[in-house]
């Protein structure tokens, strides 16, 4: 295997930045008040914080695109849905990113 093959293998197996954001979001929702009803404000604040950390040092255009892609993929919160239940749906979606 030459250097190009190794780099291509790495690129193909590394989760996208949007996938990483959604996976981190789900983990955060499951660990902080998982049985509380999720609100849009909580969801947005959590995603913003995660995007800030994961895109540190990434070019602004890449960070913006990844954050927008992750946000567009988020499902609508069902009335009264807990953070834990929502996180499970987010993990399913993250697999497709």
C-alpha positions in Angstrom: 0.0 0.0 0.0 1.5 3.3 -1.0 0.9 6.7 0.7 -1.9 7.6 -1.6 -3.8 4.4 -0.8 -3.3 5.0 2.9 -4.6 8.6 2.6 -7.6 7.5 0.5 -8.5 4.8 3.0 -8.3 7.3 5.8 -10.6 9.7 3.9 -13.1 7.0 3.1 -13.3 5.7 6.7 -13.3 9.0 8.6 -16.7 10.2 9.6 -17.7 13.5 8.0 -17.6 16.6 10.2 -21.4 16.8 10.1 -21.6 13.2 11.2 -19.2 13.9 14.1 -21.4 16.9 15.1 -24.6 14.9 15.2 -22.9 12.0 17.0 -21.5 14.4 19.6 -24.9 16.1 19.9 -26.6 12.8 20.6 -24.0 11.9 23.2 -24.5 15.3 24.9 -28.2 15.0 24.9 -28.1 11.5 26.4 -25.7 12.5 29.1 -27.3 15.8 30.2 -30.9 15.6 31.5 -31.8 12.7 29.1 -35.3 12.3 30.5 -36.3 16.0 30.3 -38.4 17.2 27.4 -36.1 18.6 24.7 -36.6 22.2 23.6 -35.5 23.9 20.4 -33.4 26.4 22.5 -31.5 23.5 24.2 -31.0 21.7 20.9 -29.7 24.9 19.2 -27.4 25.8 22.1 -25.9 22.3 22.3 -25.3 22.1 18.5 -23.7 25.6 18.5 -21.3 24.6 21.3 -20.4 21.3 19.6 -19.9 23.0 16.2 -17.6 25.6 17.9 -15.4 22.9 19.4 -15.3 20.6 16.4 -14.6 23.3 13.8 -11.8 25.0 15.7 -9.0 25.5 13.3 -11.1 24.4 10.3 -11.5 27.0 7.4 -14.6 29.1 8.0 -16.3 27.9 4.8 -15.8 24.2 5.8 -17.1 24.9 9.3 -20.2 26.7 8.0 -21.0 24.0 5.5 -20.6 21.2 8.0 -22.7 23.0 10.6 -25.4 23.8 8.1 -25.5 20.2 6.8 -25.8 18.9 10.4 -28.5 21.4 11.2 -30.5 20.5 8.1 -30.4 16.8 8.9 -31.9 17.3 12.4 -35.4 15.9 12.7 -38.3 18.0 14.1 -38.7 17.6 17.9 -41.9 15.8 18.7 -44.0 17.5 21.5 -42.8 16.3 24.9 -40.0 14.2 23.3 -37.2 13.5 25.7 -33.6 14.4 24.9 -32.7 10.7 25.1 -35.3 9.6 22.6 -34.4 12.5 20.2 -30.7 11.5 20.5 -31.5 8.0 19.3 -33.1 9.4 16.2 -30.2 11.7 15.6 -27.8 8.8 15.8 -29.7 7.0 13.1 -29.5 10.1 10.9 -25.8 10.6 11.6 -25.0 7.3 10.0 -26.2 8.6 6.6 -24.0 11.7 6.7 
